[in-house]
Amino acid sequence: MNKTNIIKLFEDKKKLKSKEIIFIKNYTCKAIIGYHAFEKIKPQKLRFNVEILSKQKRVIDGNINSVLNYEEIINKINFFLKKKYNFLESFANDFIYEIFKNQNVLNIKIKIEKLNIIKNTESVGIEFFKTRNDYEKL
C-alpha cells in the first residue's frame, strides 16, 4: 500500500462512519533497542508518533472507558520497550497487535525514530500503517 492510499484511508473517514482519531505526537523516551552491540548497552533516544482511527462511539463524560485513552497508549509503548527489542519493526508489530485488541480500533499508523544514532542525520526509523483487516489475518 503506497503512502497516498494510507493518507486517503485516514482522510476518508465518512466511509468508515468514524470521526475519531487519537494521536500522540513527538513522544520521546530512552530505551535499549537495536541490533548492534553498542545499542544494547546504552539507552538511546526515541521519538514516537502514533495515529489511531477508531469507530465513532458514545462518549460518557467522566467515564475513561468510553474513550480511547492516549495515556494508556503511551503506557503500552513504555511496557513493550522494557522487552529490549533488536528491531524497531519487532517492537511495532507487538505494539500494533496489542492495540488492535480493542475492537473499536480500525487503523493504526506508527512512526518510530532513533534520534541522533547516525552521524549527519536527525533521525532514522520506520513507519507502519496497519488496518484491522491486516490484524485479523495474523
Summary of the structure (lengths in Angstrom):
residues: 138
radius of gyration: 16.0
end to end distance: 17.4
largest distance: 48.7
contacts: 360
relative contact order: 0.19
helix: 33%
strand: 31%
